[in-house]
Amino acid sequence: MKRLLLALASAFLLAAPASADTPWTLVKSYPHDPAAFTEGLFYHDGALYESTGLEGQSEIRKVALKTGKVLQRRIVDRPYFGEGIVNWQDRLISLTWRHRRGFVWSLGDFRPLSDFRYDGEGWGLTQDGKSLIMSDGTAQLRFLDPDSLAEQRRITVSWNGRPVDRLNELEYVRGEIWANIWYDTKIARIDPATGAVIDWIDVAPLLKAAKVRDSEAVANGIAYDARTGHVFITGKNWPRLFEIRVGK
């Protein structure tokens, strides 16, 4: 499991500031399945779409925002460990952690359509309307052609000239890439052209509000509602999902 990497992760000093400057306000909280080991999240047409991890427990889900009820699910077969997901047109694309294999599903009914291969690990996934954007646990982000799923280019994410590794769940928000940092409460706001971190959002108060104690229950889940401009935040095995408004 990813916990086996914790010793390695702790050997790296995250190039993040002690405090984060981007202000935010809590709007509302909603129920979230505490058994969901959240790896991917996005908001589409009034519903949340979520990917859960762990071998034998991995699923992709359509979830009712207000109740947290799972409206539709698809089990990801063993031995795969589900990771990031994103929508593209009428498809849903998902990653797996260490098997170097992704899957393409019908967005409407989660029917399997095809699969694809990539080098390294699969972590987070989002899209900017032109490309899919993928994290792999390093400081690099890959841009993929949404149709062929071939890699187009990469950027290295940095803060004050230092690489920021452990980039995890991703979301594209108002022209920026937002990334959870594995085992950290800060979200990086990334310039997609240069990879430079613009600023940080600290969601530590939400971790406290979720009342989770397990060290594996890290913040990991960002979904953007373009209609309201609000952002949904959750984490692995969190019993709550939070809606926040970013900015003053």
N, C-alpha and C positions, 0 to 999 in steps of 0.2 A: 504494500500500500504506500500511499504518498508519505505516510508518517516515517517510513524508512529513509526518506530523503531529508528529514528534518535536521539531522546532524550535519549533512552537507550544506543545507540552506543556511544554517546558523553560522557557518564559516564565512559567509559573505556579509559585509556590512551594507545594508540598504542605503543608497545615497539619497535619503529623504530627510527633510528638515525635522527638527524636534516637534514643531507645530505646523499646522496647515493653515493657509490663509483664506481659502475659499469658504465663505459662510454658507450655511444652509439652515432651513427651518423644517421641522417635522410637520407634515400636513395630516397624516392619518396612518394608522397601522391596521393590518389585516391578518387573519389566520393564515398560517403556513404549515404544511405537513412537517412535523418534527422528525419524521423518518426519512425525509428527502435529503440526501447528501448532494446538495445542489452544485452542479458543475457548469450549467449554462442556463441563460434566462433571456427572454425578450418579450416584448408586448406588441400584440398585433390584433387589430379589429376587436378591441375590447376584452381580450383574453391574454393571459400569460402563457407562454410556452417555456417548459422547463426540462432540462436534462439532469438526470441523477446518475451518480457514479457508484462505485464498488462492484466488484465482480459478482455476478449472480443477482444483483439488485439494481442494475442499470436500466433506466427507462427514459423514454421521451414522453412528455405529458402536455396536454392542454388543460389549463387550470382556471377556474372562475376566480377573478380577482377578489371579490367581496367576501367570499366564503372559504376560499382555499380548496374547494372541492375539485377533485380530478374529474374532468369531463371526458377525457379521452386519453388512452395510454397505449404505448407500444413497448414491449419488453425487448431489450437489447440482449441477445443471446450470449451465454458464456462462450468463450472466456473473456469477452470484451468488457472493458471498464469505460463507461460512457463519459464523455467530456463535453466540450462546447457545442452549441447549436446556433443556427441562424436561418432565417427565411430568405428565399430568393424566388421571386415570382410565385409560382404555384408549388414550389418545392421547399423542403426542409433539409438542411445539410447538417450532419452531425459528425463529431470526431470521436476517436477512442484514444486512450492514454498511450499505451506502449506497443500496440499492435500495428501501428503505421497504416491504419486502414480507417477510412471514413465511409459514411453511408449517405445516400440520397433517398429521401422519402417523399411521398405525396403530402403536401401541407394539409390537405383537406381531411384525409383519413389515415395518414401515417402508413400508407401502403409502401413497401420497399420497392425502389425503382432501380437503383444501381449502387455500386461502391467505387471507391477510388483509393489510391495509395499516396503516401507522402513519407519523406524521410524524417527521422527523429520522433519526438513525442507530440501528441495533440493535447492542447489545453483549452484555450478560449477561442471564440469565433464571433465575428460581427461582420457588418457590411456597410459600405458608404454610398451605395447606389450605383457604384461602378465596379467595385472589386469586393471579394470576401477578404477579411483580415483575420489572421490566425496567430495565436501565441503558442509557444512550445515550451514554456518554463524558463527560457533564457531571457536576455535583454532584447532579443530580436522579435520583430513582427513581420510576418509574411503576407504579401498581397497575392491573392489567387484570382485567376480568371473564373467568373461565376458559372460559366458554361462548361469549359473543359476541365476546370479545377486545377489547371497547371499553375505553377508559381510564376508570378510576373516580376516581383522585386522584393527587397527586404529593406527595413530600416532598423537601426539600433536605437533603442530608447535610452536617454541619458538625462541626468540632472546635474547641473554645474560641471559638465564634462565627464561625469562618471556614469558608467552603464548601470541601469536599473534592471536587475534580473528578477526572476520569479513572477513575471507577468502572467496573470491567470485569466479570469473571466473578463470579457471585453464588451463594450457597448460604444456605438458611434452616437455622439451627442453634440448637436449644433456645430458640426465641422471639426470636432475633436474626437480622438479615441480615448475612452476612459477604460482604465484597467485596474482590477483588484490586484493587490500584491499578496502572494501566498504568505500566510503567517504574519500579516500586517493589517492594521485597521485603516490604512490610508489608500485612497484611490488616486491614481496618477491621471492627470489630464494632459494628453499627449498631442503635440502638433504632428499630424499625419505626413507632412511634407519633410520634416527634418528629424523627427523622433525626439525632439527636445520636450521635456516635461514643462508645461506652462505653469502649473500650480498643482496643489494637492488638496484633497477633501478628506477629512478625518471623520470616519464613521464610528469611532470608539463608543460614543454614547448609545448608538443603536445596538452594539454588541452587548452593552450593559443592560439595555432595555429588553433585549431578547432573553436575558436570564439564562444563558447557556454557560456551562462549566467545563465541558469537554474541550481539551486543547485542539482537537481536530475540527471543532465547530467554528471555523473561521469565516469572516465575511467573504462571500463569494456569490455574487449575483447582482447584476445591474441591468435594468430595463428602462427604456426611455419612452415616454408618452409624448409624441410630437404635438398632439392636440393641446395639451395643457402646459407642456414644457416641464412637467414634473418627472421625477426619476424614482423608480422602485428599487429598493435595496433589501437583500436578504443574505443568508449564509447557509453553510452546511449544517443541517439538522436544527435550524432555527425554527421556533414555533410561531414566529411572527415575520411578516413582510412589511416594510415601511415605505410610505410615500413621502418624498421630501421635495421641497422647493429650493433650488440652489441659487444663491445670490441674495443681495440685500432687499 
